[in-house]
């Protein structure tokens, strides 16, 4: 069902996904290929290296700007293994 919904949208101009997975990159690519036939896919095995963790609350903007303009967006990374209070304090400073 997910594959059908993803592939039926033919007017997509921006098609990039990011996979956070502990598998080897080639193993992950094989599994995700049916969903990403053009394979605009970023792969990481560390959540804290992912776009979501490096750009909290702005992950879509970061991927869009990089994909459309080629410019990098300054990261605002989450702290590694924070307590809940530390995480909330960190996120309060995100614009």
C-alpha positions as CSV (number, residue, x, y, z in Angstrom):
1,X,0.0,0.0,0.0
2,X,2.8,2.4,0.9
3,X,4.7,1.6,-2.4
4,X,1.6,2.1,-4.5
5,X,0.8,5.5,-2.8
6,X,4.4,6.7,-3.2
7,X,4.8,5.7,-6.8
8,X,1.4,6.9,-8.0
9,X,2.3,10.6,-7.3
10,X,3.8,11.4,-10.7
11,X,4.0,15.2,-10.4
12,X,6.6,15.0,-7.6
13,X,9.5,17.4,-8.2
14,X,11.3,16.7,-5.0
15,X,11.9,13.1,-4.2
16,X,14.4,12.4,-1.5
17,X,14.1,10.2,1.6
18,X,16.5,9.5,4.4
19,X,16.9,6.0,5.9
20,X,18.3,5.6,9.4
21,X,19.1,1.9,9.6
22,X,21.8,-0.2,11.2
23,X,22.1,-2.4,8.1
24,X,24.9,-2.0,5.6
25,X,24.1,0.6,3.0
26,X,23.8,-1.8,0.1
27,X,21.4,-4.1,2.0
28,X,19.2,-1.1,2.8
29,X,19.3,0.1,-0.8
30,X,18.1,-3.3,-2.0
31,X,15.2,-3.3,0.4
32,X,14.2,0.3,-0.3
33,X,14.7,0.2,-4.1
34,X,11.0,-0.6,-4.8
35,X,10.0,2.7,-3.0
36,X,12.9,4.8,-4.5
37,X,13.4,3.7,-8.1
38,X,15.4,6.9,-8.8
39,X,17.2,6.3,-5.5
40,X,17.4,9.8,-4.2
41,X,18.1,8.4,-0.8
42,X,20.4,9.4,2.0
43,X,21.5,6.6,4.3
44,X,22.9,6.7,7.8
45,X,23.3,4.2,10.6
46,X,23.3,6.9,13.3
47,X,20.2,8.8,14.2
48,X,22.2,11.8,15.4
49,X,23.7,12.1,11.9
50,X,20.3,12.2,10.3
51,X,18.6,15.3,8.9
52,X,15.9,15.1,11.6
53,X,18.5,15.1,14.4
54,X,20.7,17.7,12.8
55,X,17.8,20.1,11.9
56,X,15.0,19.5,14.4
57,X,11.8,21.3,13.4
58,X,13.4,22.2,10.1
59,X,14.3,18.9,8.5
60,X,12.1,19.4,5.4
61,X,13.5,22.9,4.9
62,X,17.0,21.6,5.2
63,X,16.5,18.9,2.6
64,X,14.5,21.2,0.3
65,X,17.2,23.9,0.3
66,X,20.0,21.5,-0.2
67,X,18.2,19.7,-3.0
68,X,16.9,22.7,-4.8
69,X,19.6,25.3,-4.4
70,X,22.7,23.2,-3.6
71,X,23.3,25.3,-0.5
72,X,23.8,23.6,2.9
73,X,21.7,24.7,5.9
74,X,23.6,25.3,9.1
75,X,22.8,22.4,11.4
76,X,21.3,22.8,14.8
77,X,22.1,19.3,16.2
78,X,20.3,17.7,19.1
79,X,22.4,16.8,22.0
80,X,23.4,13.1,22.1
81,X,21.5,11.0,24.7
82,X,20.0,14.0,26.6
83,X,17.7,13.7,29.6
84,X,14.1,14.9,28.8
85,X,14.8,18.2,30.5
86,X,18.0,18.8,28.5
87,X,16.2,17.9,25.3
88,X,13.3,20.3,26.0
89,X,15.8,23.1,26.9
90,X,17.7,22.5,23.7
91,X,14.5,22.6,21.5
92,X,13.3,25.8,23.1
93,X,16.2,27.6,21.4
94,X,15.3,26.3,17.9
95,X,13.7,29.1,15.8
